[in-house]
Amino acid sequence: MKTKTKINHLKINFMEYTEKLQNVSVLGAAGKMGSGILLLTAVEMADLSLKPENKGKHFVLHAMDVSGEALQGLMKYIKTQVQKMAEKKIVALRNLYAHRADLVTNEQVINQYTEDVLLIIRPTQILESTYDSQVIFEAVKEDPDLKVLIFKHINENSRTTPWFCTNTSSIPINLIDEKAGLNGRVLGVHFYNPPAVQKLVEIIKTENTQPELTDFAHTFAKNLRKVIVPSADFAGFIGNGHFMRDALHGIREAESLAQKYSFTEAVYMINKVSHDYLIRPMGIFQLIDYVGIDVCSYIMSVMNPYLEQEELHSSLLEALLADGVRGGQNPDGSQKDGFLKYEKGKPVGVYNTRTKTYQDISEIKDRCDTELGSPPLSVKPWKAVVSDSNKDQFLKAYFKEMKAVNTLGSELALKYVRQSRETGLKLVSDKVAFSREDVNTVLRTGFFHAYGPINEYI
């Protein structure tokens, strides 16, 4: 099925692709995801506009958001990022502007390119601005009713027959299609956060999705040099299908440990095991904080009705939200406090659900580390393992050593790895993922894991 998908998505020709990108809208453009999608789309449209064969063609990108103040900040962000991107592709830009005798220095070329990108963008708070767009990229709040309301309104008032690309990470695409009356003109194009940096894009089509739209999305993502993984149209798809279950496992393990240790100690230990012992870029509670406790709780609530034999729900997440503990990022990108308290991006405390305050990690670290025991002697930091040319060989030896180490930390780590593997295999057996490698690619690329969950290390 995976091979067929790849072969069938190379049909859209250059003229059709260019035509669709002459008038585009991004909804929720000033948000965390929307701003990245807008940046990538603006650059792709500008690059097309600069090709000799497109001379005289008019390219317009509507940046639609409800906040005028946020739109002002958005344009500053776009300008800064485009300048950085231009510096990295200065050779290609000099070729594009070779006919411009007035552009002599690299700085002049970069400034001209930045101006050309910004001229394409039209910041707006008016939804009517989208009515002439051929393609609508949507990155608004993860709320099915809101998405359907907006799509239906645009579709009923549009002067074209637009394609809709939704950035949803959990809502079934067929639900949006049916309720908004789009007749197969909607596709899941799930960028990972932040879109400008993350290489992964999950593309989710339904049985009714127009093949031309799927072709367009694959061409678009390929031109952005993204790693494309197809997912079946099932709530949560591959990424959140694994992450939500992975998070719940960590939460349940912490709750279990809290019967013997304090809650703060339990959270610290599970976070340490999932970070250091599993060789991941961050511990599970750091990751939940990064995504947002509110976002994780909501995604579980979206997915749960579609699951017959399991319950995706955490009363602990709800209790933290009731206390006003939400996680997520501040406007400047810094991490908000969640399960953990952060200073300069590093965890320094753990939230105590009883006292409603944060306990310093320094007060519990030594006792917890002693209880966990030492990790295998061969353990390496995540960055070192990711860049190891013999990574697979190292990981086999590392987990073999872990199985021989009789400590609480190794026991928890091995249990976590087995659960992660079972989750990955279930995504394949449930036909959410088309192959084991697709699951592994999503976790390696989208979550920066050093290794995929479906492996033979243990």
Long-range contacts (C-beta under 8 A, 24 or more apart in sequence): 1-434, 2-230, 2-434, 2-435, 2-438, 5-230, 5-434, 8-211, 8-214, 8-215, 9-214, 9-215, 9-218, 9-219, 10-215, 10-218, 10-219, 11-211, 11-212, 11-215, 12-212, 12-215, 12-216, 12-219, 16-212, 16-216, 17-216, 17-219, 17-220, 18-48, 18-54, 18-57, 19-134, 20-134, 20-135, 20-163, 20-216, 21-45, 21-48, 21-59, 21-134, 21-135, 21-220, 22-57, 22-58, 22-59, 22-60, 22-134, 23-59, 23-60, 23-132, 23-133, 23-134, 23-135, 23-160, 24-60, 24-61, 24-62, 24-133, 24-134, 24-135, 24-136, 24-137, 25-61, 25-62, 25-64, 25-129, 25-130, 25-133, 25-135, 25-136, 25-137, 26-61, 26-62, 26-63, 26-64, 26-136, 26-137, 26-138, 26-139, 27-64, 27-65, 27-130, 27-136, 27-137, 27-138, 27-139, 27-140, 27-150, 28-64, 28-65, 28-138, 28-139, 28-140, 28-141, 29-63, 29-64, 29-65, 29-71, 29-74, 29-123, 29-139, 30-63, 30-65, 30-67, 30-70, 30-71, 30-73, 30-74, 31-65, 31-70, 31-139, 31-140, 32-193, 32-194, 32-329, 33-139, 33-167, 33-191, 33-193, 33-194, 33-195, 34-65, 34-137, 34-139, 34-140, 34-167, 35-74, 35-77, 35-78, 36-191, 36-193, 36-194, 36-195, 36-196, 36-197, 37-137, 37-139, 37-167, 37-191, 37-195, 38-63, 38-74, 38-78, 38-121, 38-137, 39-77, 39-78, 39-81, 39-82, 39-195, 39-196, 40-195, 40-196, 40-224, 41-137, 42-78, 42-82, 42-117, 42-120, 42-121, 43-82, 43-85, 43-117, 44-220, 44-223, 44-224, 45-120, 46-113, 46-116, 46-117, 46-120, 47-96, 49-116, 49-120, 50-96, 50-97, 50-116, 51-96, 59-120, 60-120, 60-122, 60-132, 61-120, 61-121, 61-122, 62-122, 62-124, 62-129, 62-130, 62-133, 63-121, 63-122, 63-123, 63-124, 64-124, 64-125, 64-126, 64-127, 64-129, 64-130, 65-123, 65-125, 66-125, 67-125, 68-125, 71-123, 71-124, 71-125, 72-123, 73-331, 74-123, 75-118, 75-121, 75-123, 78-117, 78-118, 78-121, 79-114, 79-118, 81-196, 82-113, 82-114, 82-117, 82-118, 83-110, 83-114, 86-110, 86-113, 86-114, 127-153, 127-154, 128-157, 130-154, 130-158, 130-162, 131-157, 131-158, 131-159, 131-160, 132-158, 132-159, 132-160, 133-158, 133-160, 133-162, 134-160, 134-162, 134-163, 135-162, 135-163, 135-165, 135-216, 136-162, 136-163, 136-164, 136-165, 137-165, 137-167, 137-189, 138-164, 138-165, 138-166, 138-167, 139-167, 139-191, 142-168, 142-169, 142-170, 142-171, 142-295, 142-298, 142-299, 142-302, 144-171, 144-175, 144-176, 144-179, 144-302, 147-171, 147-176, 147-180, 148-175, 148-176, 148-179, 148-180, 151-176, 151-180, 151-182, 151-186, 152-179, 152-180, 152-181, 155-180, 155-181, 155-182, 155-185, 161-185, 163-187, 163-210, 163-213, 163-216, 165-189, 165-217, 167-191, 169-236, 169-237, 169-239, 169-240, 169-299, 170-235, 170-236, 170-237, 170-240, 170-299, 170-302, 170-303, 171-235, 171-302, 172-233, 172-234, 172-235, 172-306, 173-204, 173-205, 173-206, 173-209, 173-233, 174-206, 174-207, 174-208, 174-233, 177-206, 177-208, 177-209, 183-208, 184-208, 184-209, 184-210, 184-213, 185-210, 185-213, 186-213, 187-213, 187-214, 187-217, 188-231, 188-233, 188-237, 189-217, 189-220, 189-221, 190-231, 190-237, 190-239, 192-239, 192-445, 192-446, 193-291, 198-445, 198-446, 199-225, 199-226, 199-227, 199-445, 200-226, 200-227, 200-229, 200-239, 200-441, 200-442, 200-445, 200-446, 201-226, 201-227, 201-228, 201-229, 202-229, 202-230, 202-231, 202-237, 202-238, 202-239, 202-442, 202-446, 203-228, 203-229, 203-230, 203-231, 204-230, 204-231, 204-232, 204-233, 204-237, 205-230, 205-233, 206-233, 227-441, 227-445, 229-438, 229-441, 229-442, 229-445, 230-434, 230-438, 231-432, 231-433, 231-434, 231-438, 232-431, 232-432, 232-433, 232-434, 234-306, 234-430, 234-431, 234-432, 235-302, 235-303, 235-305, 235-306, 235-307, 236-299, 236-302, 236-303, 236-432, 237-432, 238-427, 238-432, 238-433, 238-438, 238-439, 238-442, 239-442, 239-446, 239-447, 240-299, 240-303, 241-303, 241-423, 241-427, 241-432, 241-433, 242-420, 242-423, 242-424, 242-427, 242-439, 242-442, 242-443, 242-453, 243-287, 243-291, 243-447, 244-296, 244-299, 244-300, 244-303, 244-312, 245-312, 245-419, 245-423, 246-284, 246-419, 246-420, 246-423, 247-284, 247-287, 247-288, 247-296, 247-314, 248-300, 248-312, 248-314, 249-416, 249-419, 249-420, 250-274, 250-284, 250-285, 250-288, 250-416, 251-314, 251-316, 251-317, 253-412, 253-415, 253-416, 254-285, 255-316, 261-368, 261-371, 262-352, 262-364, 263-350, 263-352, 263-353, 263-354, 264-350, 264-351, 264-352, 264-359, 264-364, 265-364, 265-367, 265-368, 265-371, 267-339, 267-340, 267-350, 267-351, 268-350, 268-361, 268-364, 268-365, 268-368, 269-368, 269-371, 269-372, 269-408, 269-409, 269-412, 270-412, 271-339, 271-340, 271-347, 272-368, 272-369, 272-372, 272-409, 273-372, 273-409, 273-412, 273-413, 273-416, 274-416, 276-375, 276-379, 277-375, 277-379, 277-402, 277-409, 277-410, 277-412, 277-413, 277-416, 278-413, 278-416, 278-417, 279-379, 279-380, 279-381, 279-382, 279-385, 279-395, 279-398, 279-450, 279-451, 280-382, 280-447, 280-448, 280-449, 280-450, 281-382, 281-447, 281-448, 281-449, 285-338, 285-339, 285-340, 286-339, 286-340, 286-347, 287-447, 288-327, 288-338, 288-339, 289-327, 289-328, 289-335, 289-336, 289-337, 289-338, 289-339, 289-340, 289-342, 290-327, 290-328, 290-329, 290-335, 291-327, 291-328, 292-326, 292-327, 292-328, 292-338, 293-317, 293-320, 293-321, 293-325, 293-326, 293-327, 293-328, 293-338, 293-339, 294-321, 294-326, 294-327, 294-328, 295-328, 297-321, 316-353, 319-353, 320-351, 320-353, 323-353, 323-356, 325-351, 371-408, 372-407, 372-408, 372-409, 372-412, 373-405, 373-407, 373-408, 373-409, 373-410, 374-405, 374-407, 374-409, 375-402, 375-405, 375-409, 375-410, 375-413, 376-401, 376-402, 376-405, 376-410, 377-401, 382-450, 385-450, 386-448, 386-450, 391-450, 391-451, 392-451, 395-450, 395-451, 395-455, 395-457, 396-456, 396-457, 398-457, 399-457, 399-458, 402-458, 403-458, 414-458, 417-453, 417-457, 417-458, 418-458, 420-453, 421-453, 421-454, 421-455, 421-458, 423-453, 424-452, 424-453, 424-454, 425-454, 428-454
